[in-house]
């Protein structure tokens, strides 16, 4: 049975961030993830997680130190220095929060040079923090046009090329359904690469209720494959978070 982590960027947003930890624990979650915690005090976040008895599972890199800029620079030729500087800052936060996974975002790019840039940057990052788990995630082109990692086959290819023991796949079932149309089948093909899993309903990225993604079958597939990592609830509640948590109680 998967262990579930609440994405506090999207869930319990009626509360201040530090109060969302306790709300997540009361709801039945065992871990949390926050996409971009960089404007918050790490001591307060760590204290809130510890008080609630929750594991801090994942944050994103790079920090959002731009105004309307791209999501990440790992695949952008010519931005290697910025990627490395931002990566180091993200690592400092990850260590302060004792985060299990750091998701490295590729940014918007295309072509063979971007491919090579991403591989080289990821090799550098994996060697720089060999004790930290890094993940990369394909994001569908409808939600994020131009994002370099836009399908799971490409992401698997990049992981193979980097060939580092601390790099793995961040498998988002919503993204899998958006890009390839078969989240369960895609798990059977690429699930062995997964370090972290995320879920949301399809379409709409709301609660993971019965729909085009059969989450009963998906969770069974996770168990059958021996996946023992976390499953992050990264969705936008239709109304309040509490009102939409039936899926967690039945899962």
NORMOBEL-V220307 format. One record per pair of residues at least 12 apart in sequence whose ideal C-beta (glycine too) atoms are under 8 Angstrom apart, sorted by sequence separation. I is the first residue (numbers start at 1). GAP is how many residues later the second one is. If there is no record, write none. Layout:
BEGIN
i->[I,I]
gap->[GAP,GAP]
END
This chain:
BEGIN
i->[8,12,20,90,106,122,137,138,201,219,8,11,73,136,138,156,6,122,138,155,173,199,171,233,8,138,171,199,17,32,87,138,152,6,104,137,136,171,183,199,171,6,62,65,104,169,32,34,37,136,171,6,17,31,32,33,36,63,136,171,175,4,5,8,9,30,31,32,33,35,36,62,152,169,170,173,174,178,4,5,6,7,8,9,29,30,31,32,33,34,35,38,61,62,168,169,170,171,172,173,174,177,197,208,4,5,6,7,8,9,18,22,31,33,38,61,63,168,169,170,171,172,173,174,3,4,5,6,7,9,18,21,25,36,38,62,63,102,152,168,170,171,172,173,174,208,3,5,7,17,21,24,25,36,62,79,151,152,168,170,172,174,207,19,22,25,61,150,151,173,184,206,18,21,22,24,60,61,63,74,102,104,106,118,134,183,184,191,197,205,206,207,17,21,59,74,75,76,102,103,104,118,136,174,187,191,205,206,207,72,74,75,76,77,101,102,103,104,105,134,135,137,197,199,204,206,215,219,21,61,72,74,76,100,101,102,103,115,133,134,135,136,137,139,184,188,192,194,196,197,198,199,200,59,71,72,73,75,101,103,114,132,134,135,136,137,138,152,156,159,184,187,191,195,196,197,198,199,200,201,59,72,130,131,133,135,137,140,143,155,173,177,183,187,194,197,198,199,200,71,77,108,110,122,126,130,139,142,177,191,196,198,199,200,215,70,71,77,80,84,91,95,108,109,127,129,138,152,156,184,188,207,209,59,70,76,83,87,91,94,108,110,126,137,140,152,187,206,207,209,75,108,109,119,123,140,174,207,208,59,75,77,80,84,88,107,108,118,122,126,173,207,56,58,61,76,80,87,91,106,107,123,126,138,56,57,58,60,61,75,106,119,122,173,56,57,58,59,60,61,62,74,75,106,115,119,56,57,58,59,61,74,55,58,60,122,173,75,74,49,74,5,46,38,42,46,74,5,38,45,46,5,43,42,38,42,37,37,135,174,135,137,174,133,172,103,101,71,75,75,71,58,103,101,101,100,58,100,58,57,58,57,58,55,57,7,2,31,33,31,33,29,27,27,2,28,1,23,27,29,2,28,2,27,28,1,11,10,11,2,5,7,9,10,3,4,5,6,7,10,11,14,2,3,4,5,6,7,10,14,2,3,4,5,7,13,2,4,12,11,4,4,2,1]
gap->[12,12,12,12,12,12,12,12,12,12,13,13,13,13,13,13,14,14,14,14,14,14,15,15,16,16,16,16,17,17,17,17,17,18,18,18,19,19,19,19,20,21,21,21,21,21,22,22,22,22,22,23,23,23,23,23,23,23,23,23,23,24,24,24,24,24,24,24,24,24,24,24,24,24,24,24,24,24,25,25,25,25,25,25,25,25,25,25,25,25,25,25,25,25,25,25,25,25,25,25,25,25,25,25,26,26,26,26,26,26,26,26,26,26,26,26,26,26,26,26,26,26,26,26,27,27,27,27,27,27,27,27,27,27,27,27,27,27,27,27,27,27,27,27,27,27,28,28,28,28,28,28,28,28,28,28,28,28,28,28,28,28,28,29,29,29,29,29,29,29,29,29,30,30,30,30,30,30,30,30,30,30,30,30,30,30,30,30,30,30,30,30,31,31,31,31,31,31,31,31,31,31,31,31,31,31,31,31,31,32,32,32,32,32,32,32,32,32,32,32,32,32,32,32,32,32,32,32,33,33,33,33,33,33,33,33,33,33,33,33,33,33,33,33,33,33,33,33,33,33,33,33,33,34,34,34,34,34,34,34,34,34,34,34,34,34,34,34,34,34,34,34,34,34,34,34,34,34,34,34,35,35,35,35,35,35,35,35,35,35,35,35,35,35,35,35,35,35,35,36,36,36,36,36,36,36,36,36,36,36,36,36,36,36,36,37,37,37,37,37,37,37,37,37,37,37,37,37,37,37,37,37,37,38,38,38,38,38,38,38,38,38,38,38,38,38,38,38,38,38,39,39,39,39,39,39,39,39,39,40,40,40,40,40,40,40,40,40,40,40,40,40,41,41,41,41,41,41,41,41,41,41,41,41,42,42,42,42,42,42,42,42,42,42,43,43,43,43,43,43,43,43,43,43,43,43,44,44,44,44,44,44,45,45,45,45,45,46,47,48,48,50,50,51,51,51,51,52,52,52,52,53,53,54,55,55,56,60,60,60,61,61,61,62,62,67,69,73,73,74,76,77,93,94,95,96,112,130,138,139,172,173,174,175,175,191,195,199,199,201,201,204,214,215,217,217,218,218,218,219,220,220,221,221,221,222,222,224,224,225,225,225,225,225,226,226,226,226,226,226,226,226,227,227,227,227,227,227,227,227,228,228,228,228,228,228,229,229,229,230,244,247,249,250]
END
